[in-house]
Amino acid sequence: MTSKQEQAEKKVGASAGTSAKPQKLVPYGGYYTNKVPGHDPELTEVGPGTPMGEYMRGFWHPVCMSLELTDTPKFLTILGEELVAFRDGSGRVGVLHAHCVHRGASLEYGLIQEHGIKCCYHGMVFDVDGTCLNAPFPKGEEAEAKKYACSIQQGAYKAFERNGLVFAYMGPPDKEPPFPEWESDFTVAPGDELVPYSNFQHCNWLQVQDNAADNFHTAELHAAKNVVGGHFQGTTFDEVGAPTMEVHPDMQFVPIHGGRGLACSGARRVNNDKLFIRVQHQVLPNLSLHAYTSEDGSNKKLFSRFHIIRWTVPVDDFNSKMIGWRVMGPGIDTRGIGQKELVGYESIDFLDGQVALRRAERFGNHTINDIVDIPSDHRARSNYKMAQYAPGDYEAIISQRPIAIHALENPTKFDAGPYLFRKMLRDAVRGSNPAASAEAFSEWLKELNGAPNSYCSGNVFELPIGATTEEEVAQRRFVAKSVISILTESEQYKGKEREVFVKQKMEELEQTAKAQFKH
């Protein structure tokens, strides 16, 4: 890692990007900046034996959607490993190394059995745990066949299904952590549901994860004012009636849970009477918990919970998946604008432009239940020009290069979120923060019965705008920081008791702010 990258991560917070010495600018000076340094291998490379790859293998990850498991095996690449996923006749899920341990034929051409999968080449049958159940030998050599079967084992990873997603643990079996059941139910309200989706990204995993901590980009990338020539395609918050999300947020970033996560508290002015505080929760290494994305701020709202639960799963060093759940239903979607029929394989409903295929192409001849072909590259798309008119997250993220070059970045203080999260990742990988190691993370989850609390929340306060710009800035920063403090104080509670505590404290915060600031 270059010294510039180290310095950028250390300057997170209010000072990021403001203390650099003025540089002499050279008009048309591209020649002096045309050399591209290498990427940051410590955080971006994920194969076996790499620092980040070994760290990530200490956690559960979703690897595909349940609907991808059909009557034939599913070939996958995850963390740079070639794998095959399948559901056998007894309903068990298997995630095995793709290449047969016998002679290397790929099990993607194997035959799914009542128990396990049979290699097409020589008929070796492997159970979901990698045990060889049968090795075909000539009649009369059954004892030798059994002896041989006991001498080999197919590489296998423990896996299970949950709400339409297949999860796998790819680390040492004796260090398997609990699956993190955030708040025991991911805060799904009665009548709501977890709807699975998987969106392929043609780039390294970290720049996708960076985007989740980059709360400032919504005001530009997703703003109707920036769509070229009126070629709207559902990529902006204005189009879904949530212009509040297009307001530049005043951000506060606070490491939480012993440096295992990051709370991103953003203050946006809805109008002269209401203030919107949206808290995103980033969890090491690759989970992000998102508050309601379609908030219009019209009504007071305190402690609204999860709207999107998302893992950024590395496929290899140059590709990744955004894979997780959309929470659908009236409990979270108070405006009733969610579209379940748009949530699934290579699609999600809250904004278009999250994936290579725009909706017109994705659904032209297909339904949400179809496994559609994924374009090979972002420029190899028939909708390329339309994407130029109205770029979305996909275009902004993957066009940073297959692996973003951190040494070429020039951050402002508004980029503090991604830089702080990168520093937290680096501290975890290097052991600088022992609490964030995979082993310590696992012990922490065990202490919490696998169900830690989340800071993720959407909040609309009835707070008039400050009498002056200075008063308004002071007020919004006070409220944004205070919300994080309340959520930290609430860590001693669970479930309904915690919800009651938080809402009461936020009511008190609203009254305190009204009394403290001039309006």
C-alpha positions as CSV (number, residue, x, y, z in Angstrom):
1,M,0.0,0.0,0.0
2,T,1.3,3.5,-0.9
3,S,1.9,6.2,1.7
4,K,-0.8,8.2,0.0
5,Q,-3.4,5.5,0.7
6,E,-2.2,5.3,4.4
7,Q,-2.5,9.1,4.8
8,A,-6.0,9.2,3.2
9,E,-7.3,6.6,5.6
10,K,-5.8,8.4,8.6
11,K,-7.5,11.7,7.5
12,V,-11.0,10.3,7.7
13,G,-13.6,12.5,9.4
14,A,-13.9,16.3,9.1
15,S,-10.2,16.8,8.1
16,A,-10.2,14.4,5.1
17,G,-9.2,16.1,1.9
18,T,-8.8,19.5,3.5
19,S,-5.2,19.6,4.9
20,A,-3.3,18.8,1.6
21,K,-0.9,21.5,0.4
22,P,-2.1,23.4,-2.7
23,Q,-0.8,21.9,-5.8
24,K,0.2,23.8,-9.0
25,L,-2.2,22.8,-11.7
26,V,-0.9,22.2,-15.3
27,P,-3.5,22.9,-18.0
28,Y,-3.7,20.0,-20.4
29,G,-1.2,18.2,-18.2
30,G,-2.5,14.6,-18.8
31,Y,0.9,13.5,-19.7
32,Y,2.1,14.0,-16.1
33,T,-0.7,11.9,-14.7
34,N,-0.9,9.1,-17.3
35,K,0.9,6.4,-15.3
36,V,-1.4,4.0,-13.5
37,P,0.0,2.5,-10.3
38,G,-1.0,-0.9,-9.0
39,H,-4.1,-1.7,-7.0
40,D,-4.2,-2.3,-3.3
41,P,-3.7,-6.1,-3.0
42,E,-4.2,-6.2,0.8
43,L,-7.8,-5.3,0.6
44,T,-8.8,-6.3,-2.9
45,E,-7.3,-9.7,-3.6
46,V,-9.4,-12.6,-2.1
47,G,-8.0,-15.9,-3.3
48,P,-6.8,-18.6,-0.9
49,G,-3.8,-17.5,1.1
50,T,-4.3,-13.8,0.6
51,P,-4.8,-11.6,3.7
52,M,-8.3,-10.5,2.8
53,G,-9.2,-13.9,1.3
54,E,-8.3,-15.6,4.6
55,Y,-10.2,-13.0,6.6
56,M,-13.3,-13.4,4.6
57,R,-13.2,-17.1,4.9
58,G,-14.0,-16.7,8.6
59,F,-17.5,-15.6,7.8
60,W,-20.7,-16.9,6.3
61,H,-21.5,-15.6,2.8
62,P,-24.5,-16.0,0.4
63,V,-23.2,-17.7,-2.7
64,C,-26.3,-17.9,-4.9
65,M,-30.0,-17.8,-5.0
66,S,-32.1,-20.9,-4.2
67,L,-33.8,-20.7,-7.6
68,E,-30.4,-21.3,-9.2
69,L,-30.4,-24.8,-7.8
70,T,-32.3,-26.8,-10.4
71,D,-32.1,-30.4,-11.6
72,T,-28.6,-29.8,-12.8
73,P,-25.6,-28.5,-10.7
74,K,-24.8,-24.7,-10.6
75,F,-21.2,-23.8,-11.4
76,L,-20.0,-20.9,-9.2
77,T,-16.8,-18.9,-8.6
78,I,-16.6,-17.5,-5.0
79,L,-13.5,-16.0,-3.4
80,G,-11.6,-17.1,-6.5
81,E,-12.5,-20.8,-6.0
82,E,-14.4,-22.8,-8.6
83,L,-17.3,-24.5,-6.9
84,V,-20.5,-26.4,-7.7
85,A,-23.7,-26.0,-5.7
86,F,-26.7,-28.3,-5.9
87,R,-29.7,-29.6,-3.9
88,D,-29.8,-33.4,-3.8
89,G,-32.9,-35.5,-3.9
90,S,-33.3,-35.5,-0.1
91,G,-33.3,-31.6,-0.1
92,R,-29.9,-31.1,1.3
93,V,-27.7,-28.3,-0.2
94,G,-24.1,-29.1,-1.2
95,V,-21.3,-26.7,-2.1
96,L,-18.3,-28.7,-3.4
97,H,-15.0,-27.9,-5.2
98,A,-15.9,-28.1,-8.8
99,H,-13.1,-30.5,-9.9
100,C,-13.6,-34.1,-9.0
101,V,-10.8,-35.3,-6.6
102,H,-10.5,-38.5,-8.7
103,R,-9.4,-37.1,-12.1
104,G,-10.5,-33.5,-12.2
105,A,-13.7,-33.5,-14.3
106,S,-16.0,-30.8,-13.3
107,L,-19.0,-31.8,-11.2
108,E,-21.1,-29.2,-13.0
109,Y,-21.7,-32.1,-15.4
110,G,-22.4,-34.5,-12.5
111,L,-25.7,-36.2,-11.9
112,I,-27.6,-35.2,-8.8
113,Q,-28.5,-38.2,-6.6
114,E,-30.9,-38.8,-3.8
115,H,-27.9,-38.4,-1.6
116,G,-25.1,-36.3,-3.1
117,I,-23.8,-36.0,-6.6
118,K,-22.2,-38.4,-9.1
119,C,-19.2,-37.4,-11.3
120,C,-20.0,-38.0,-15.0
121,Y,-16.5,-39.2,-15.8
122,H,-16.1,-42.3,-13.6
123,G,-19.2,-42.4,-11.4
124,M,-17.7,-41.4,-8.1
125,V,-20.5,-40.3,-5.8
126,F,-19.9,-37.5,-3.2
127,D,-22.1,-36.5,-0.3
128,V,-22.7,-32.9,0.6
129,D,-19.8,-33.0,3.2
130,G,-17.4,-34.4,0.6
131,T,-17.5,-38.0,1.7
132,C,-17.1,-40.5,-1.2
133,L,-20.3,-42.6,-1.0
134,N,-19.5,-44.9,-3.8
135,A,-16.5,-45.7,-6.1
136,P,-17.6,-48.0,-9.0
137,F,-15.2,-50.9,-9.3
138,P,-15.7,-54.2,-11.2
139,K,-17.9,-56.9,-9.6
140,G,-16.0,-58.9,-7.0
141,E,-13.8,-55.9,-6.0
142,E,-16.3,-54.3,-3.6
143,A,-13.9,-54.4,-0.7
144,E,-11.2,-52.6,-2.7
145,A,-13.8,-50.1,-3.9
146,K,-14.8,-49.3,-0.3
147,K,-11.2,-49.0,0.7
148,Y,-10.6,-46.5,-2.1
149,A,-13.7,-44.5,-1.3
150,C,-12.5,-44.1,2.2
151,S,-9.2,-42.8,1.0
152,I,-10.5,-39.8,-0.9
153,Q,-12.7,-36.8,0.0
154,Q,-14.1,-34.1,-2.3
155,G,-13.5,-30.5,-1.1
156,A,-16.8,-29.4,0.5
157,Y,-18.1,-26.4,2.4
158,K,-21.0,-26.3,4.9
159,A,-24.1,-24.7,3.4
160,F,-27.7,-24.0,4.1
161,E,-30.7,-22.2,2.6
162,R,-32.4,-19.2,4.2
163,N,-35.3,-17.2,2.6
164,G,-34.3,-17.9,-1.0
165,L,-30.5,-17.6,-0.5
166,V,-27.8,-20.3,-0.3
167,F,-25.1,-19.5,2.4
168,A,-21.8,-21.2,2.7
169,Y,-18.9,-21.1,5.2
170,M,-15.5,-21.5,3.5
171,G,-13.2,-21.3,6.4
172,P,-11.6,-23.9,8.8
173,P,-14.4,-26.3,10.0
174,D,-13.3,-26.1,13.6
175,K,-13.7,-22.3,13.5
176,E,-17.2,-22.1,12.1
177,P,-18.9,-19.0,13.5
178,P,-22.6,-18.6,14.2
179,F,-24.7,-17.3,11.4
180,P,-25.4,-13.6,12.3
181,E,-29.2,-13.4,12.8
182,W,-29.3,-9.6,13.2
183,E,-31.8,-8.8,15.9
184,S,-33.0,-12.4,15.5
185,D,-35.4,-11.6,12.7
186,F,-33.6,-8.8,10.6
187,T,-36.4,-6.6,12.0
188,V,-38.9,-8.0,9.6
189,A,-42.3,-6.6,10.8
190,P,-45.5,-8.8,10.8
191,G,-46.8,-8.9,7.3
192,D,-43.4,-8.1,5.8
193,E,-41.0,-10.6,4.2
194,L,-37.4,-11.1,3.1
195,V,-37.2,-11.2,-0.7
196,P,-33.9,-12.5,-2.2
197,Y,-32.0,-11.0,-5.0
198,S,-28.5,-11.3,-6.7
199,N,-27.0,-8.7,-8.9
200,F,-23.6,-9.4,-10.6
201,Q,-21.0,-6.6,-10.7
202,H,-18.2,-6.6,-13.2
203,C,-15.5,-5.3,-10.8
204,N,-13.7,-5.9,-7.5
205,W,-15.8,-6.4,-4.4
206,L,-14.4,-3.5,-2.4
207,Q,-15.5,-0.7,-4.7
208,V,-19.0,-2.1,-4.5
209,Q,-18.8,-2.2,-0.7
210,D,-17.3,1.4,-0.8
211,N,-20.5,2.6,-2.5
212,A,-22.6,1.5,0.4
213,A,-20.6,3.6,2.8
214,D,-20.6,6.5,0.4
215,N,-23.8,8.2,1.5
216,F,-22.9,11.4,-0.3
217,H,-23.2,10.1,-3.9
218,T,-27.0,9.8,-3.8
219,A,-27.4,13.6,-4.2
220,E,-25.7,13.6,-7.5
221,L,-25.8,10.1,-9.1
222,H,-29.5,9.6,-8.3
223,A,-30.6,13.2,-8.9
224,A,-33.2,13.9,-11.6
225,K,-31.3,17.1,-12.6
226,N,-28.4,15.0,-13.9
227,V,-30.4,12.8,-16.3
228,V,-29.4,13.8,-19.9
229,G,-32.1,15.1,-22.2
230,G,-35.0,13.8,-20.2
231,H,-34.1,10.2,-20.8
232,F,-35.4,9.0,-17.4
233,Q,-35.1,5.3,-16.6
234,G,-36.0,5.0,-13.0
235,T,-32.4,5.6,-11.7
236,T,-33.2,8.7,-9.6
237,F,-34.9,9.1,-6.2
238,D,-37.1,11.9,-7.7
239,E,-38.7,9.3,-9.9
240,V,-39.8,7.2,-6.9
241,G,-41.0,10.3,-5.0
242,A,-38.2,10.5,-2.6
243,P,-36.4,13.8,-3.5
244,T,-35.2,14.0,0.1
245,M,-32.6,11.4,-0.8
246,E,-31.2,13.9,-3.4
247,V,-30.3,16.4,-0.7
248,H,-26.5,16.5,0.1
249,P,-26.3,14.9,3.5
250,D,-24.3,16.2,6.5
251,M,-22.6,12.9,7.5
252,Q,-21.2,11.6,10.8
253,F,-19.3,8.3,10.8
254,V,-18.8,6.4,14.0
255,P,-17.1,3.0,14.5
256,I,-19.3,0.7,16.6
257,H,-19.3,-2.7,18.2
258,G,-15.6,-2.6,19.0
259,G,-14.6,-1.6,15.4
260,R,-16.6,-4.5,13.9
261,G,-19.0,-2.1,12.2
262,L,-19.5,1.5,11.1
263,A,-22.6,3.7,11.7
264,C,-23.1,6.3,9.0
265,S,-25.5,8.9,10.2
266,G,-26.7,11.4,7.6
267,A,-28.8,14.5,8.2
268,R,-30.9,15.8,5.3
269,R,-33.4,18.7,5.4
270,V,-36.8,17.5,4.2
271,N,-38.3,21.0,4.3
272,N,-38.3,23.9,6.7
273,D,-40.2,21.8,9.3
274,K,-38.7,18.4,9.2
275,L,-35.2,16.8,9.4
276,F,-34.4,13.4,8.1
277,I,-31.7,11.3,9.8
278,R,-30.8,8.1,8.0
279,V,-28.4,5.7,9.6
280,Q,-26.7,3.1,7.5
281,H,-24.8,0.2,9.2
282,Q,-21.7,-1.3,7.6
283,V,-20.5,-4.6,9.1
284,L,-17.1,-6.1,8.5
285,P,-16.1,-7.5,6.2
286,N,-18.8,-7.1,3.5
287,L,-22.3,-6.7,5.0
288,S,-24.4,-3.5,4.7
289,L,-27.8,-2.8,6.4
290,H,-29.8,-0.1,4.7
291,A,-32.6,2.0,6.0
292,Y,-35.7,2.9,3.9
293,T,-34.5,4.1,0.5
294,S,-37.8,5.7,-0.6
295,E,-38.4,8.1,2.3
296,D,-40.2,11.3,1.3
297,G,-40.1,12.7,4.9
298,S,-43.7,13.7,4.9
299,N,-44.5,12.2,8.2
300,K,-42.7,11.9,11.5
301,K,-41.0,8.6,11.8
302,L,-38.7,7.2,14.5
303,F,-36.6,4.0,14.4
304,S,-37.8,2.7,11.0
305,R,-35.6,-0.4,10.4
306,F,-34.1,-2.6,7.6
307,H,-35.1,-2.0,4.0
308,I,-32.1,-3.8,2.3
309,I,-29.8,-6.4,3.7
310,R,-26.8,-6.9,1.4
311,W,-23.6,-8.8,1.2
312,T,-20.9,-7.8,-1.3
313,V,-19.5,-11.3,-2.2
314,P,-16.3,-11.5,-4.2
315,V,-16.5,-13.8,-7.2
316,D,-12.8,-13.3,-7.9
317,D,-10.5,-10.3,-7.9
318,F,-12.3,-8.8,-10.8
319,N,-16.0,-9.6,-10.3
320,S,-18.5,-9.7,-7.4
321,K,-22.1,-10.0,-6.5
322,M,-24.5,-7.8,-4.6
323,I,-26.6,-10.5,-3.0
324,G,-29.1,-10.3,-0.1
325,W,-32.7,-9.5,0.7
326,R,-35.1,-6.7,0.2
327,V,-37.6,-6.3,3.0
328,M,-41.0,-6.0,1.4
329,G,-44.3,-5.1,3.0
330,P,-46.2,-2.2,4.7
331,G,-44.1,-2.4,7.9
332,I,-41.0,-0.9,6.2
333,D,-42.5,0.4,2.9
334,T,-44.8,3.0,4.4
335,R,-45.4,4.5,1.0
336,G,-46.3,1.2,-0.6
337,I,-44.2,1.6,-3.7
338,G,-42.1,-1.6,-3.5
339,Q,-42.4,-4.0,-6.5
340,K,-41.8,-7.6,-5.5
341,E,-42.0,-8.7,-9.1
342,L,-38.8,-6.7,-9.8
343,V,-36.7,-8.3,-7.0
344,G,-34.7,-11.4,-7.8
345,Y,-32.0,-12.6,-10.2
346,E,-30.2,-9.7,-11.8
347,S,-32.8,-7.2,-10.7
348,I,-33.9,-5.1,-7.7
349,D,-36.8,-2.7,-7.5
350,F,-35.8,0.4,-5.5
351,L,-33.9,2.0,-8.4
352,D,-32.9,0.8,-11.9
353,G,-29.2,0.9,-12.8
354,Q,-28.1,-1.4,-10.1
355,V,-27.1,-4.2,-12.5
356,A,-25.8,-4.6,-16.1
357,L,-29.3,-5.1,-17.6
358,R,-31.7,-2.3,-17.5
359,R,-35.3,-3.4,-16.8
360,A,-36.4,-3.0,-20.4
361,E,-33.9,-5.6,-21.4
362,R,-34.1,-7.7,-18.3
363,F,-37.9,-8.2,-18.6
364,G,-38.3,-7.9,-22.4
365,N,-38.7,-11.7,-22.9
366,H,-38.3,-12.9,-19.3
367,T,-39.9,-13.0,-15.9
368,I,-38.2,-12.5,-12.5
369,N,-38.0,-16.3,-12.2
370,D,-35.8,-16.7,-15.2
371,I,-32.0,-17.1,-15.0
372,V,-31.0,-14.6,-17.7
373,D,-27.6,-14.2,-19.4
374,I,-25.3,-11.6,-17.9
375,P,-23.5,-9.3,-20.3
376,S,-19.7,-9.9,-20.5
377,D,-18.8,-6.2,-20.0
378,H,-20.5,-2.9,-19.3
379,R,-19.7,-1.6,-22.7
380,A,-20.9,-4.8,-24.4
381,R,-24.6,-3.9,-23.8
382,S,-27.3,-2.9,-26.2
383,N,-28.5,-0.4,-23.5
384,Y,-25.0,1.2,-23.2
385,K,-26.1,4.6,-24.6
386,M,-29.2,4.7,-22.5
387,A,-27.0,4.0,-19.5
388,Q,-24.9,7.0,-20.5
389,Y,-28.0,9.2,-20.4
390,A,-29.0,8.0,-16.9
391,P,-26.1,6.2,-15.2
392,G,-26.8,4.2,-12.0
393,D,-24.8,2.7,-9.2
394,Y,-23.6,-0.1,-11.5
395,E,-22.1,2.3,-14.1
396,A,-20.4,4.5,-11.5
397,I,-19.0,1.5,-9.5
398,I,-17.7,-0.8,-12.3
399,S,-16.3,2.0,-14.4
400,Q,-13.7,2.8,-11.7
401,R,-11.7,0.0,-13.4
402,P,-11.9,-3.7,-12.8
403,I,-10.0,-3.0,-9.6
404,A,-10.1,0.6,-8.4
405,I,-6.7,2.3,-8.0
406,H,-6.8,3.8,-4.5
407,A,-3.5,5.6,-5.0
408,L,-5.0,7.8,-7.7
409,E,-7.9,9.0,-5.5
410,N,-8.2,12.5,-4.1
411,P,-10.8,12.3,-1.3
412,T,-12.8,15.1,0.3
413,K,-14.1,15.0,3.8
414,F,-17.4,13.7,2.4
415,D,-15.6,10.5,1.4
416,A,-14.9,9.7,5.1
417,G,-17.2,6.7,5.2
418,P,-15.4,4.5,2.6
419,Y,-12.0,5.5,3.9
420,L,-12.8,4.8,7.5
421,F,-14.3,1.4,6.5
422,R,-11.2,0.6,4.6
423,K,-9.1,1.4,7.6
424,M,-11.2,-0.8,9.8
425,L,-10.8,-3.6,7.3
426,R,-7.1,-3.1,7.2
427,D,-6.9,-3.1,11.0
428,A,-8.9,-6.4,11.1
429,V,-6.8,-8.1,8.5
430,R,-3.5,-7.0,10.1
431,G,-4.6,-7.8,13.6
432,S,-4.3,-4.1,14.7
433,N,-7.8,-4.4,16.1
434,P,-8.0,-7.9,17.7
435,A,-11.7,-7.4,18.4
436,A,-12.4,-7.4,14.6
437,S,-10.6,-10.7,13.9
438,A,-12.7,-13.5,12.5
439,E,-12.2,-15.5,15.7
440,A,-13.1,-12.6,18.0
441,F,-16.1,-11.8,15.8
442,S,-17.3,-15.4,16.2
443,E,-17.0,-15.2,20.0
444,W,-18.9,-11.9,20.1
445,L,-21.7,-13.5,18.1
446,K,-21.8,-16.4,20.5
447,E,-22.1,-14.1,23.4
448,L,-25.1,-12.4,21.8
449,N,-26.7,-15.8,20.8
450,G,-26.0,-14.9,17.2
451,A,-28.3,-11.9,17.2
452,P,-26.5,-8.6,17.6
453,N,-28.4,-5.3,17.5
454,S,-28.1,-3.0,14.5
455,Y,-27.8,0.8,14.2
456,C,-29.7,0.8,10.9
457,S,-32.7,3.1,11.1
458,G,-34.6,5.9,9.3
459,N,-35.9,8.8,11.4
460,V,-37.9,11.9,10.5
461,F,-37.9,14.6,13.2
462,E,-40.3,17.5,13.5
463,L,-37.5,20.1,13.7
464,P,-37.8,23.6,12.2
465,I,-34.8,24.9,10.2
466,G,-32.3,26.9,12.1
467,A,-32.6,30.7,12.2
468,T,-29.2,31.0,10.5
469,T,-27.0,28.8,8.4
470,E,-24.7,28.4,11.4
471,E,-27.6,27.4,13.7
472,E,-28.9,24.9,11.1
473,V,-25.5,23.2,10.6
474,A,-25.0,23.0,14.4
475,Q,-28.5,21.5,14.8
476,R,-28.3,18.8,12.2
477,R,-24.9,17.7,13.4
478,F,-26.1,17.6,17.0
479,V,-29.1,15.5,16.1
480,A,-27.1,13.1,13.8
481,K,-24.5,12.5,16.5
482,S,-27.2,12.2,19.2
483,V,-29.0,9.5,17.3
484,I,-25.9,7.4,17.3
485,S,-25.4,8.0,21.0
486,I,-29.0,6.9,21.7
487,L,-28.5,3.7,19.7
488,T,-25.3,3.0,21.5
489,E,-27.1,3.5,24.9
490,S,-29.8,1.1,23.7
491,E,-27.3,-1.8,23.3
492,Q,-28.3,-3.1,26.7
493,Y,-31.9,-3.9,25.5
494,K,-33.4,-6.3,23.0
495,G,-36.4,-6.4,20.8
496,K,-39.5,-4.5,21.8
497,E,-37.9,-3.2,24.9
498,R,-35.1,-1.6,22.9
499,E,-37.6,-0.1,20.4
500,V,-39.6,1.6,23.2
501,F,-36.4,2.9,24.7
502,V,-35.0,4.3,21.5
503,K,-38.3,6.0,20.5
504,Q,-38.6,7.6,23.9
505,K,-35.0,8.9,23.8
506,M,-35.6,10.3,20.3
507,E,-38.7,12.1,21.4
508,E,-36.6,13.7,24.1
509,L,-33.9,14.5,21.6
510,E,-36.4,16.3,19.4
511,Q,-37.6,18.5,22.4
512,T,-34.0,19.1,23.4
513,A,-33.0,20.3,19.9
514,K,-36.1,22.6,19.7
515,A,-35.1,24.2,23.0
516,Q,-31.4,24.4,22.3
517,F,-31.4,25.9,18.8
518,K,-32.9,29.1,17.5
519,H,-35.6,28.6,14.8
